[in-house]
Amino acid sequence: MTATTLTPAAQIAAAVRTDIKTASKAGTLALPDGAKIRVTSHNFAGGSAVDIAVENVDKAWAISIEKDEWDNDKWRPTAAAQALGDQLTDILAAHHNGRAWGEVRVCGLAVDRGRIKPASWRPGQD
C-alpha cells in the first residue's frame, strides 16, 4: 500500500478543519444550532482553491434582503452571518500562505470580506 501525498490545497483544508473543530469545541465560533461546515479543496490548471461553506442554517439568520434604488432585492449577510464569515475567513487566511484561492460562503452568500487570494494576485486578475 502506497502512502497518499496530499496536495497543498488538501493540506490547507485539513489544517482549516482542525482549527474550526478547535474553535467550535472552545465555544469561540459563532455557529447557529444545527449548522454544518464543509471545507473543500480543488485543484485546477491555474492553481488551487480551498472553500468553506456553512450550510443547514436558517435563511433568516444568514441573509437580509433589502431593496436597492431600482426596487430590486439586494441580498446581504446579516451581522451574525458576517461575523461568522469573518471568523472563518481569518482561519482560512492564516493557513493559505499565498498558495491557494478561497472563498467563505454562508447559506450560499459570500461573506469573506473579498476573496482569499494568493500572494501573487493583482487587482484585475479575477
Helices and strands as residue ranges (DSSP letters): H 8-26, E 36-44, E 47-55, H 59-62, E 63-67, E 73-77, H 79-96, E 101-106, E 109-110
